[in-house]
């Protein structure tokens, strides 16, 4: 395996990983900010209050986005498997 192939595979791995995880992290951040604002407005300082809404939001994003996430991971897997002959040279 030459250096260009290794760099291409690593770049692709990082790109796919960030692409797949971004909607999940964004959902958690957005829900966390909204709950924090509501807690500040209502003066409710319960630290566990934001856990359940974040859990539901992340779960919903995973369920709704599962076909897209699987498609992205399958495309990366096919790309990686197709690169195996190049690694043996």
N, C-alpha and C positions, 0 to 999 in steps of 0.2 A: 504494500500500500504506500502510495506516495503522499507527500505532505499536502498537496492540493486536495486530494480525495478526503483525507482526514479533516481538513479545515472545512470543506464543504459539508461533510456529514455533521460535524459539530455545530456549524452555523444553522443547519436545517433543524437539528435537534433543539437548539435554543429557541429558534423562531417558532416552531410548532408548540413547544412548551409554553412560551409566553402567550401565544395566540389562544391556546386552549384554556389557560388559567385566568386570563384577563377578565372575562365576563363574570366569573365566580367571585373574584376579588373585588371587582367594581360593585357588584350587588351587595356584598358584605360592608363595604365602605359607605355606600350611599345609605343603606338602612341604618348603619351605626351613627352616621351624622344626623339623620332625621330623628332617631330616637334620642340622641344626645341633646338636640335642640328642644325636643318636647320635654325632656327631663329638666332642662334649664328654665324653660318657660313655666312649667308647673311646679318647680322646686322639689321634685321627687328625686332623691339621690339614692336610688336602689341600683347597685352595680349589676345585678343579675337580670334587670328588666330588659336590657338590650340583647340578651342571649337568645331568647326564643324567636323574636322577629328575624334576627340574622340567620338563625338555623333554618327557619321556614323559607326565607328569601334564597339562601344558597341552595337548599333542597329543590326549590321550584326552578331555579336556573339550571341546575344539573338535570332535572327531569325534562324540562323544555328543550335544553340544548344538547341532550344526549345524542340524538342522531348526527348533529353537526360535529360534536366532539369525537364521536366514533369514526366519522368519515375522515376527519383530519388525522387521527391516529392511524387509521388504516392506510391512508395515502403515504404517511411517513414510513410505516412498516414496509410497504411495497417498495418505496424508494430505497430503504435500507437494504432489503433483500436483493434488489437489483444491483446494488453496489458490491455485494459479496464477491462476485468474480473478479472485480477490480482489486480487491484487497489481497487476493492470493497471488497476484503478479508481482 
